[in-house]
Amino acid sequence: MILNRMVHLLVALSVLVLAACDSGPETREAEAIRLALTPAQLHWVGAQIFRNECASRRECLVHWNEGEAFPSLGIGHFIWYPTGVHGKFVESFPPLIQFMEEHDAPISEWLKRLDPFDAPWPDRATFLQVDPDSRTEQLRDFLSQTRGLQAAFIFQRTRLALGRVLQAAPSSEKPRLRKALVELSATPGGAYALMDYVNFKGEGLAESERYHGEGWGLLQVLLEMHSNPEQTALSAFREAAGRVLTRRAENAPRAIERERWLPGWLKRLDTYREPPASGSS
């Protein structure tokens, strides 16, 4: 109970600090975009992301998906590469731990001593052989107890991503994309969609995250959005993301993306809606 209250306090402080911080070129580019959530709304978003990634299951907080060369950790399934593995996706678990350290989270000593800071399992087979071991269970406990801070980390990552995405957009498209981001960031459901998508599929800026030269991140979804005065920005975002992810699956070199992953991705996008009134206060 004490730890839960401490996490809630840290989340509230994180939101206040992040909402007040407007330095750097990325945030200046996104000056008109005020992504802000109350602690209750941030809790709702974190729960949604945990449900999307883990079906809200504790054991999934430290997990290694079939067909992937890395484990995924936390409510956002943050990527952590083993030694010698250099994948095409942006690694997110090390920045999460750095964020945790900055907020005085109780990080295990064995985790602090890792040098280099790489996943301690070389492959999925080894992970499955040793799971559960003491380190794995410690990680699950830690990640279960710090879900609020993980949501705050995703919030921070998304907020900074908005400026980077606008900076990278073609000049002719910037006004349209800025308008879409302003409209999306104005509601809890839109903020959830932005946060989940950035955590889920990235910003769309990394050249390594391309199939046949086409990306699938936030930038590509915003460029795919079509203006329709009878449609909300959130609905347009949901439909554009569906087209972008379908295109990714069609371009993918592995059939697993089309046959197994795409249906789950599209189901996830259908959750991009405004929360019930009790979750938005």
N, C-alpha and C positions, 0 to 999 in steps of 0.2 A: 504493500500500500504506500509506504513512504517513497519507494522507488518510482511508483507510478505518478505520485504527486510531483516528484522532482523532474521526471520526464515532461510532464504537462507544463511545468513552469519553464523548462528550457525551450520547449516548443513555442510558448507564448513569447518569450524573449527573442527567440530566433526570428519569429514573424515580424516583431516590431523593428528589430535591427535591419532586417532585409528590406522592409518597406521604406525605411528612412535612408537607405544607402543608395545614392545615385551618382557615383563617380565612375570614371572609365568610359572609353569610347562605346562599348556595347550598351551600357545603360543610357548614355547620352543619345544614342541612336534611337533608343526605345523610350524617349522621355515622355511621350504622351500615353504610354501604356502603363497603367497602374495595376499590375498584378498584385492583388492583396487578398488575404483570406483571414478570417477570424480563427482563433484556435479550434473552435468547434467545426468550422468548415474544413480546416486542414486535417483534422482528425477524420472527417468523413472521406476526404480525398485519399488519405493514407489507407483507410480501410478498403476503399474501392480498389486501389492498386494492389494491396495484399490479396484481395479476392481474385483479381485478374491473374496475378502471377502465381499464386500458391493455393488458390481455393481456400484461403484463410487457414491453411494447415501448418502447424508448427514445424513438422519434419521437413517441409519444403523450404524452410528458411536457409538450409544448406543443402543444395541439390545439384545433381549433374544430369542434364538432359541427354537422352539418347541422341546420337548424331552430332554432338557438340564437343569441342576440344577443350572445354573449360567448365568449371563449376559456376553456378549462379547462386548468389547469396542475398538474404534480406527480403523485405517486402517488395522491393523493386527488381529482384533477381539481378543484382549488380554483378557484372562480369569480372572474373578474376583469373588471369592467365597463369598457368604453370610455367616453370622455368623453361625457356627455349621455345615457347609457343607465342607466335606473333600473329594474331588473327586480324581479320578485316574490320572487326567491330571495336568501337571505342571502349577501353577498359574503365570501369566505373567503381569497382570496389575499393581500390587504393585511395581515390579521392574521398570516398565515404568515410574511411577510417581516419583520414586527416581531419575531416570535418568533425568527427566524433572526438578526436583528441582536442580540438580547439574548444569543444564544449564540455571538456572534462568528463567524458563518458568512461566507465570502468572497463577499460580494454585489458584483456588477458596479457600477462607477461610474455607468454610464448609467441603471441601475435606481434607484440612490440619488438621482439628479438629477431624476427625474420629479416634476413639480409642476404640477397635482395628480397623485397616484399612480393614474393610470388606465391601462388597457391601451393600448399605442401604436398599435393597429390599429383603425380605426373600424368595420369590418365584416368578415364572413368572406371576402368576395371580395378585399378588400385583403390580408388575412392570407395567403390562398392564393397571391396574386400575388408576395408578397415572401418566402414561405417556400421554401427556407431562406435567411435572411439572417444576418448575423453576430450580431445580437442574439438571434434565435431560437435559433441554435446555442449561444450562450453560456448562454442560459436552460436549454436541454436538458442541457448539461454540468453546470451548477450543480445542477439538480434531480436529476440522476442521482447526483451525488456526495453529496447530502444527504438521501438517502431515509430514513436513520435518524432524522434530526431531524424530518422530515415526519411519521413515525410517532409521535414523541414529541409533536408538536404536536396530532395527532389524539387522542392519549391525554389530553393536558391539556384539550382542548376537550370531550371526552366526560365527563371527570371533573367538570368544572364544570357541564356540562349536566344531570347527574343531579340535582343540587340544584335547579336552575331548574325542571326538569320536576316534581319533587315539590312545589315551592312553588306551581306553577300548577295542580296537580291538585285536584279537588274534595275537600273535607275528608273526606267519607265514603269516598273511594277511596284516600286516602293510605296507610293501613296495608297494603292489598293491593298497591299499586304498590311500596311500600318493600320488602315481602317478595320480590316478583318481582325487583327490582333487586339485592337482597342475593344471591339465588340465582344470578342471571345473572353477577354480578361475581365470584363465587367460583371460576369455572373459566376457563381460557384461551379456550375456545370461546364462552362467554357474553360474556366481555370483548370478544372479536373481534366478535361480533354487535352489541353496543352501540356499539363504536367505528365499525364500518363503517356501521351504520344512521344514526348521528348525522351522519357525514361525507357519507353518500349522500343522505339525505332530511331531515336536520335534526332539531331538537328538537320541532317541532310547535307552537311558541309564537307565531310571527310571523303576524299577521292577514293579511299579504299572501300567505302560503302556504296558501291555502284555495280549494277549488272548491265552490260552493254551500254555503259555510259549513263545510265539512268539511276538516280537515287530514289530513296523512299522515305526520307525524313520529313521533318516539319516544313522545311523550305518547299519541298516538292508538293506537299499537301496544300499549302497556302497558294502556290502558283496554280494548282489544279482547281481551286475553288472558283465557282461561277457566281456572278452577282444575280440575285433574284430577290426583288423587293418583298415577295410573299413568303420568303423563307428566312428563318433565323440563321445567324452566323454559325451556331452550333450544329444545326441540321446540315448546312452546306459543308462544314468541316467534316462531319461524319461521312457524307457521301463522297467527298473528294478523297478522304483517306482510304475508303473502300476501293476506289479506282486505282489509287497509287499502289496499294498493297497487292491488288490483283495483277497489276502490271509487273510488280516485282516477282511474284510467284511464276508468272508466265516466262519471265526472263531468266529465272533461276536455273543454275546448272544441275541442281539436284531435284528429283521428282518429289522428295519429301515435303518441299515447300508448297507445291501445288496440291498434293494428295492429302497431307495430314495437317500442315500448319495453317494454310489459308482459311479453311472453315473456322478454326478457332480465332484467328485474327479478326475476321468479319464479325463473329459473335461478340468479341471484345468491343469493337467499335460501336455496337448497338447499345452499350452501356453509357455512351457519351451523351448523357441527358442531364437535365437539371435534377438536383436531389429533391426528395420529399421535403416539405416545409420544415419538419423537425430537424433535418440534416443541414439546413442552410442558415440557421440562426447563429 
